[in-house]
Amino acid sequence: MARASEVLDVLAEVWRDLSPALPPGVPAVEAAEVRLEGGVPALAGEPLIGGPALVAGVREIGRRLQAIEGYGAAGAVSDAVARRSSTFDTELFAAAALGGMWDEMASLADGLELDAHALITLADYAARPALRAGALVVKPLVTASRWGRGTCPSCGAPPALSVRSGKEGDRTLFCPRCGTGWRYPWVRCPACGEDDHRRLGALHASGEGDFRRADVCDTCRSYVKSVAALDPPNADGVLRLDLDTAALDFAAIELGYHRDGVPDDRGGPRETGPVEHRR
């Protein structure tokens, strides 16, 4: 866990240093509003970052991560991407990273003879500052929208966390990529929309059900972690809470549940205590 925490610290630092300026007129606010009204994420297809800038971000993140024990391969992969950037379409590379099109990214990795997981992870990390910046621009639209899906209304990623806050215990899902939070009903699975309470349950350590748990769905076998918080977390706080609740991930996975679509930020395994399965 210490190593995973160190990785998050490095990433938070490099994200602050990168702080890319969005291209003029990007995102297009009027187009983003139309997308939301049609059930499409506000930032879908927006060129928030160009290919050369993304390649530079990949290189910088790899350079800093390689100093951490066990992450030396990140530097090698990022160096290879920078060296070979003239041999592939970097704009398509950027579009795939922004849109979370990991199958396309894996195909690119095969063509470059690079480790697909390493390339996907680096590209994801390098795209996040631009996604966060874009999400801030469209935040008023997202807040005013009637978004009812379980994926991020800004960038389309699945949630990392469900946060309970306020006197009424409102449920807010949080995106790990752009940091957007959006309201979502308690008795509904974000992955498949199941709303039959008999098909929904929770995993939690003894006595922690009101504070930290994994909400599970027996229809699609997915889960999303849920935590109680006085204040909504910022984008870095979402990743920190995700790391702090890794025991719930391993408990859910051991019981056959899954969380798809989110590159693993948490590092190696941690101990899991006794877990109750509540209906």
C-alpha positions in Angstrom: 0.0 0.0 0.0 2.9 2.4 0.7 4.1 2.0 -2.9 0.6 2.6 -4.3 0.2 5.7 -2.1 3.6 6.9 -3.4 2.4 6.4 -7.0 -0.7 8.5 -6.3 1.5 11.3 -4.8 3.7 11.3 -7.9 0.7 11.4 -10.2 -0.9 14.2 -8.3 2.3 16.2 -8.6 2.8 15.6 -12.3 -0.9 16.4 -13.0 -0.5 19.7 -11.3 2.7 20.4 -13.3 1.2 19.5 -16.6 -1.9 21.7 -16.3 -2.6 21.9 -20.0 -4.3 24.9 -21.5 -7.4 23.8 -23.4 -7.4 24.8 -27.1 -9.5 27.9 -27.9 -13.2 27.1 -28.0 -12.7 23.6 -26.6 -14.9 22.2 -25.3 -17.7 23.7 -27.4 -20.3 24.5 -24.7 -23.4 24.6 -27.0 -22.4 21.2 -28.5 -21.8 19.8 -25.1 -25.3 20.9 -24.0 -26.8 19.2 -27.0 -24.9 16.0 -26.3 -26.1 15.9 -22.7 -29.7 16.4 -23.7 -29.3 13.4 -26.1 -27.7 11.2 -23.4 -24.2 11.5 -24.7 -21.3 12.6 -22.4 -20.6 16.4 -22.7 -17.0 15.9 -23.6 -17.4 13.1 -26.2 -15.2 13.8 -29.2 -13.8 17.1 -27.9 -10.1 17.5 -28.8 -9.1 18.5 -25.3 -5.4 17.7 -25.9 -3.4 17.2 -29.1 -1.3 14.2 -29.9 2.2 15.8 -29.3 1.0 17.1 -25.9 -0.3 13.7 -24.9 2.9 12.0 -26.0 4.9 14.6 -23.9 2.6 13.8 -20.9 3.1 10.1 -21.3 6.9 10.7 -21.4 6.9 12.9 -18.2 4.7 10.5 -16.2 6.8 7.5 -17.2 10.0 9.4 -16.3 8.7 10.2 -12.8 7.2 6.7 -12.2 10.4 4.9 -13.1 12.0 6.2 -9.9 9.6 4.1 -7.9 10.5 0.5 -7.2 8.6 -1.9 -9.5 7.7 0.9 -12.0 10.9 0.9 -14.1 8.9 -0.4 -17.1 6.9 2.8 -17.2 10.0 4.7 -18.2 10.9 2.3 -20.9 7.4 2.3 -22.4 7.1 6.1 -22.3 10.5 6.5 -23.9 9.5 4.1 -26.7 6.3 6.1 -27.3 8.3 9.3 -27.6 10.9 7.8 -29.9 8.2 6.2 -32.2 5.7 9.1 -32.2 6.5 9.9 -35.8 5.5 6.3 -36.9 1.8 6.4 -35.7 -1.1 8.9 -35.7 -0.7 10.8 -32.4 -4.0 12.5 -32.9 -5.8 9.2 -33.0 -3.7 8.2 -30.0 -5.0 11.3 -28.1 -8.6 10.7 -29.1 -8.4 7.1 -27.9 -6.9 8.2 -24.6 -9.6 10.9 -24.1 -12.4 8.6 -25.0 -11.2 5.6 -23.0 -11.0 3.5 -26.2 -8.7 0.9 -24.7 -9.2 -1.8 -27.4 -7.8 0.7 -29.9 -5.0 1.5 -27.5 -4.2 -2.2 -27.1 -4.0 -2.6 -30.9 -1.6 0.3 -31.1 0.5 -1.3 -28.3 0.7 -4.5 -30.4 1.8 -2.5 -33.4 4.5 -0.8 -31.4 5.4 -4.1 -29.7 4.8 -2.5 -26.3 3.0 -3.8 -23.2 -0.6 -3.0 -23.7 -1.5 -2.5 -20.0 1.5 -0.2 -19.5 0.6 1.9 -22.5 -3.1 2.1 -21.6 -2.3 3.2 -18.0 0.2 5.8 -19.1 -2.1 7.2 -21.7 -5.0 7.3 -19.3 -2.9 9.2 -16.7 -1.6 11.6 -19.3 -5.2 12.4 -20.5 -6.6 13.1 -17.1 -5.4 16.7 -16.6 -7.2 17.7 -19.9 -10.3 15.8 -19.0 -10.4 17.5 -15.6 -10.0 20.9 -17.2 -12.8 20.1 -19.7 -15.0 18.9 -17.0 -14.7 22.2 -15.1 -15.9 24.0 -18.2 -19.0 21.9 -18.6 -19.8 21.5 -14.9 -22.7 24.0 -15.0 -24.3 22.1 -17.8 -23.8 18.8 -16.0 -25.3 20.2 -12.8 -28.3 21.5 -14.7 -28.8 18.4 -16.8 -31.2 15.4 -16.1 -28.4 12.9 -16.6 -29.7 9.5 -15.4 -27.0 7.1 -16.5 -24.5 5.3 -14.4 -21.5 6.5 -16.4 -19.9 9.9 -16.1 -21.9 12.7 -17.8 -18.7 14.6 -18.6 -16.4 11.9 -20.1 -18.4 8.7 -20.1 -16.2 6.7 -17.7 -17.7 4.3 -15.2 -17.7 5.5 -11.5 -14.9 4.7 -9.1 -16.9 5.5 -6.0 -20.4 6.2 -4.7 -20.3 8.8 -1.9 -23.0 9.4 0.7 -23.2 12.9 2.1 -25.5 15.4 3.6 -28.3 14.9 6.1 -30.4 13.0 3.6 -27.5 10.7 2.7 -27.7 11.6 -1.0 -25.8 9.3 -3.4 -23.2 10.9 -5.7 -21.2 8.8 -8.1 -17.6 10.1 -8.8 -15.6 9.6 -12.0 -11.9 8.6 -11.5 -10.8 10.2 -14.8 -12.2 13.7 -14.8 -13.4 14.0 -11.1 -17.1 14.8 -12.0 -19.7 13.9 -9.5 -23.4 13.3 -10.4 -26.5 12.2 -8.4 -27.8 8.7 -8.8 -30.6 6.7 -7.1 -29.6 4.4 -4.3 -31.6 1.4 -5.4 -30.2 1.2 -8.9 -27.1 -0.5 -10.3 -24.9 2.0 -12.2 -23.7 -0.6 -14.6 -26.9 -2.2 -15.8 -29.7 -0.1 -14.2 -31.2 -3.0 -12.1 -33.6 -1.5 -9.6 -35.0 -4.6 -7.9 -33.7 -4.5 -4.4 -33.8 -8.3 -4.2 -31.0 -8.3 -6.8 -28.9 -5.7 -5.1 -26.8 -6.1 -2.0 -23.7 -4.9 -0.1 -20.4 -6.2 1.1 -18.8 -4.7 4.1 -16.5 -5.4 7.1 -18.3 -6.0 10.4 -19.7 -2.7 11.7 -18.7 -0.6 8.6 -21.8 -1.0 6.5 -22.8 2.7 7.1 -19.4 4.0 6.3 -17.6 1.8 3.7 -19.1 -1.0 1.6 -19.3 -2.4 -1.9 -22.7 -2.2 -3.4 -23.2 -5.3 -5.6 -25.6 -6.3 -8.3 -26.5 -9.9 -8.9 -27.9 -9.2 -12.3 -24.7 -8.1 -14.0 -22.3 -9.1 -11.2 -20.8 -5.7 -11.0 -20.0 -3.6 -7.9 -19.3 0.0 -6.9 -17.7 1.0 -3.6 -19.7 3.4 -1.4 -18.2 5.6 1.3 -19.6 8.2 3.7 -18.1 11.7 3.6 -18.9 15.0 5.1 -17.7 16.9 2.0 -17.5 15.7 -1.6 -14.0 14.7 -2.6 -12.0 16.5 -5.3 -10.5 14.6 -8.2 -7.4 13.6 -6.3 -9.5 12.7 -3.3 -11.5 10.3 -5.4 -8.4 8.3 -6.2 -7.2 8.4 -2.6 -10.5 7.0 -1.3 -10.3 4.4 -4.0 -6.9 3.3 -2.7 -8.0 3.4 0.9 -10.9 1.1 0.2 -9.0 -1.5 -1.8 -9.9 -4.2 0.7 -13.5 -4.0 -0.6 -12.2 -4.5 -4.2 -10.5 -7.8 -3.3 -13.5 -9.0 -1.2 -15.9 -8.3 -4.1 -13.6 -9.9 -6.7 -13.2 -13.0 -4.5 -17.0 -13.4 -4.6 -17.2 -13.1 -8.4 -18.1 -9.4 -8.8 -16.2 -7.1 -11.1 -15.6 -3.4 -11.8 -15.0 -2.9 -15.5 -13.5 -0.1 -17.5 -11.3 1.5 -14.8 -7.5 1.1 -15.1 -6.1 -0.1 -11.8 -4.7 2.8 -9.7 -4.3 0.8 -6.5 -1.2 -1.2 -6.9 -0.7 -4.6 -5.1 -3.0 -6.5 -2.8 -3.8 -5.6 0.8 -5.2 -7.6 3.7 -9.0 -8.1 3.8 -10.8 -8.6 7.0 -14.1 -10.5 7.6 -16.7 -9.3 5.2 -20.5 -9.5 5.6 -22.8 -10.0 2.5 -26.0 -8.1 3.3 -29.3 -8.0 1.4 
